[in-house]
Amino acid sequence: MRIAADLVWHGLPADWGDQLAACCKRANSTPGSPTAVFFRADDVAVPGRQFQRLMKIFTRNEVPLSLAVVPAWLTPLRWQALSRLGASRSDLWCWHQHGWRHRNHEREGKKQEFGPFRSVNALRADLDRGRRKLNAIMGAAFSPLFTPPWNRCSEITLALLLEMGYDAVSRSRGSQPPAPSGLPDHAVDVDLHTGRAPSAVIGWQRLINQLEAGLRQPRCGIMIHHQCMNDAAFCFLDTLLDTLRRQRRLQFVDMRDLPT
């Protein structure tokens, strides 16, 4: 089964813009308090052309973005380049921790870097070295929030995050095990680029359904993987941000703005 992003972004329906506008309009008609919408970009560390294009879109639309940085991939030179790309609107970016080196350690089942196969000491060491490295390189720009690679982590990892003073974790909505009391879980509802579907038509419909359902909730998180994006995906993202900006009951936030 191929990745939906590969299919969807090579096979958008001709009327995708109209469908997107209608989806957002339906969600915007839901009565009640405004929906807080946040975007999270994963696997950040390398300042390539894809990343530069992503930052330009968010800057132009004046929409905040929470950036999950892989500590082992970051160097001082890379950080200089990354921060330069966002220098004109540094208030928009929430730079935070994305695991340690984005490596799977599970011997069976789904991929996890901070999964149940690993010991408490190994988990603690990788959390600590990742946070220390990002603090050392980023300084005050670093926020003590944690996104586990593949949106999965063990119960022990969640307990360690709370013990070590992280402000929150961010995973897919409904992830198990649940986060302990005192550690907010800033869930993502919409996966723009790494979902799976057997066809572009099915992948597109799932994406639109995810988006509408997410936007009807009090909080909606939208996940991005810029390395997976082609021209169609970037065009969609730009249009999505512009469309959401026009909805009266939606408010853009980043993960620092969410309750802790």
C-alpha positions in Angstrom: 0.0 0.0 0.0 1.5 3.3 -1.0 1.6 6.5 1.1 -1.5 8.6 0.7 0.5 11.8 0.4 2.3 10.3 -2.7 -1.0 9.5 -4.2 -3.1 12.6 -3.1 -0.5 15.2 -4.1 -0.1 13.6 -7.5 -3.9 13.3 -8.0 -5.8 16.2 -6.6 -9.4 16.5 -7.9 -9.9 19.4 -10.3 -12.2 21.1 -7.9 -10.0 20.7 -4.8 -10.1 24.4 -4.0 -13.9 24.5 -3.9 -14.0 21.3 -1.8 -11.5 22.8 0.7 -13.5 26.0 0.9 -16.8 24.2 1.5 -15.2 22.0 4.1 -13.8 24.9 6.1 -17.1 26.8 5.7 -19.1 23.8 7.1 -16.7 23.5 10.1 -16.9 27.3 10.6 -20.6 27.1 11.0 -20.4 25.0 14.1 -21.8 27.0 17.1 -19.8 27.5 20.2 -16.4 28.8 21.2 -13.6 29.4 18.6 -11.5 26.5 17.5 -7.8 26.8 18.3 -5.8 25.6 15.3 -2.1 24.8 15.5 0.3 23.4 12.9 3.2 21.1 13.7 6.1 20.4 11.3 8.1 17.3 12.1 11.6 16.1 11.3 13.2 19.5 11.3 16.9 20.2 11.4 18.2 20.5 7.8 17.6 23.9 6.1 16.9 22.7 2.6 14.8 24.1 -0.2 11.6 22.3 1.0 12.0 23.8 4.5 12.7 27.2 3.1 9.5 27.1 1.1 7.5 25.9 4.1 8.8 28.9 6.2 7.9 31.4 3.5 4.4 30.1 3.3 3.8 30.5 7.0 5.5 33.9 7.1 3.5 35.2 4.2 0.2 34.0 5.8 1.3 35.2 9.3 0.4 31.8 10.8 2.4 30.3 13.7 4.2 27.0 13.3 5.4 24.5 15.9 8.7 23.0 14.7 9.7 19.6 16.0 13.5 19.5 15.8 15.6 16.2 15.8 18.4 17.0 18.2 21.0 14.6 16.8 20.5 16.1 13.3 21.0 19.7 14.5 24.4 21.6 14.4 25.2 25.2 15.2 25.6 26.0 11.5 22.3 24.4 10.6 20.6 26.3 13.5 22.0 29.6 12.1 20.5 28.8 8.7 17.2 27.7 10.2 16.8 30.7 12.4 17.8 33.1 9.6 14.9 31.7 7.5 12.5 32.8 10.2 14.2 35.9 11.4 11.7 38.3 10.0 8.9 36.8 12.1 10.6 35.0 15.0 7.4 35.3 17.1 5.7 32.7 14.8 8.0 29.8 15.6 7.8 27.3 18.4 11.0 25.3 18.2 10.8 22.1 20.3 12.2 18.6 20.8 11.5 15.7 18.4 13.0 12.6 20.1 16.8 12.3 20.0 17.9 10.9 16.6 14.6 9.6 15.2 15.7 6.0 15.3 13.4 2.9 15.8 14.4 0.7 18.7 11.4 -1.7 18.7 12.1 -5.2 17.6 8.5 -5.9 16.6 5.3 -3.9 16.0 5.2 -0.3 15.0 8.2 2.0 15.0 9.1 3.9 18.2 12.2 5.6 19.4 10.9 5.9 22.9 8.9 2.7 23.1 8.5 -0.1 25.7 11.5 -2.2 24.5 14.0 0.3 26.0 15.1 0.7 29.6 14.3 3.6 31.8 17.9 4.6 31.9 18.2 4.6 28.1 15.0 6.6 27.7 16.0 9.2 30.3 19.5 9.5 28.8 18.2 10.2 25.3 15.6 12.7 26.6 18.2 14.5 28.5 20.9 14.6 25.8 18.3 15.8 23.3 17.1 18.6 25.5 20.6 19.6 26.6 21.7 19.8 23.0 18.8 21.9 21.8 19.1 24.2 24.8 22.9 24.7 24.1 22.4 25.5 20.4 19.0 27.3 20.4 19.1 29.1 23.8 16.0 31.0 24.6 14.3 30.0 21.3 13.9 26.4 22.6 10.6 25.4 24.2 10.5 22.3 26.5 7.8 20.5 24.6 8.2 17.0 23.2 6.9 15.3 20.0 7.9 11.6 19.9 8.9 10.3 16.5 6.0 8.5 14.8 3.7 10.1 17.4 4.3 7.1 19.7 6.0 6.6 23.1 5.7 4.4 26.1 4.1 5.0 29.5 7.5 5.2 31.1 8.5 7.9 28.6 5.4 9.9 29.5 6.2 9.6 33.2 9.8 10.7 32.5 8.6 13.8 30.5 6.5 14.8 33.5 9.3 14.1 36.0 11.9 16.0 33.9 9.7 19.2 33.7 8.6 19.1 30.0 5.6 21.4 29.5 3.6 19.0 27.2 3.8 16.2 24.8 2.2 16.1 21.3 0.9 12.9 19.7 -2.0 11.8 17.5 -5.4 12.2 19.0 -6.4 9.1 21.0 -2.8 7.9 21.4 -2.2 5.2 24.0 -1.2 5.1 26.7 -2.8 8.3 27.9 -0.5 11.1 29.2 -0.4 11.3 33.0 -2.1 14.1 34.9 0.0 17.2 34.8 1.4 16.5 31.3 -0.9 18.0 28.6 -1.1 16.1 25.3 -1.4 18.6 22.4 -3.0 16.1 19.9 -2.8 16.4 16.1 -6.0 15.5 14.2 -5.0 15.9 10.6 -2.0 14.2 8.9 -1.3 16.1 5.6 1.5 13.9 4.3 2.1 10.5 5.9 -1.3 8.8 6.0 -2.0 5.6 4.0 -4.7 5.0 1.5 -5.2 2.7 -1.5 -6.0 5.5 -4.0 -5.8 9.2 -4.4 -9.6 9.5 -4.4 -9.8 7.7 -1.0 -6.8 9.6 0.4 -8.3 12.9 -0.6 -11.7 12.2 1.0 -10.0 11.0 4.2 -8.0 14.1 4.4 -11.1 16.4 3.9 -13.0 14.3 6.5 -10.1 14.6 9.0 -9.9 18.3 8.4 -13.6 19.0 8.9 -13.9 16.8 12.0 -10.8 18.4 13.5 -12.0 21.9 12.8 -15.3 21.2 14.6 -13.5 20.5 17.9 -12.3 23.1 20.5 -8.7 22.4 19.3 -7.3 21.1 16.0 -3.7 20.1 15.4 -2.4 19.7 11.8 0.8 17.7 11.1 3.2 18.5 8.3 6.2 16.6 6.9 7.8 19.1 4.5 10.2 16.4 3.0 7.2 14.6 1.5 5.7 17.7 -0.2 5.7 18.5 -3.9 4.4 21.6 -5.7 0.7 20.5 -5.3 1.2 19.9 -1.6 2.8 23.3 -1.1 0.0 25.0 -3.2 -2.6 23.2 -1.0 -1.0 24.3 2.2 -0.8 27.9 1.1 -4.5 27.8 0.1 -5.4 26.1 3.3 -3.8 28.7 5.5 -5.4 31.5 3.5 -8.8 29.8 3.7 -8.6 29.2 7.4 -7.6 32.8 8.0 -10.9 33.9 6.6 -13.0 31.8 9.1 -14.4 33.9 11.9 -14.4 31.1 14.6 -10.9 29.8 14.1 -7.9 31.1 16.0 -4.3 30.2 15.0 -2.0 29.3 18.0 1.2 27.4 18.5 1.9 24.8 21.1 3.2 27.4 23.6 -0.3 29.0 23.6 -2.2 25.8 24.5 -3.1 25.2 28.2 -0.4 23.5 30.3 
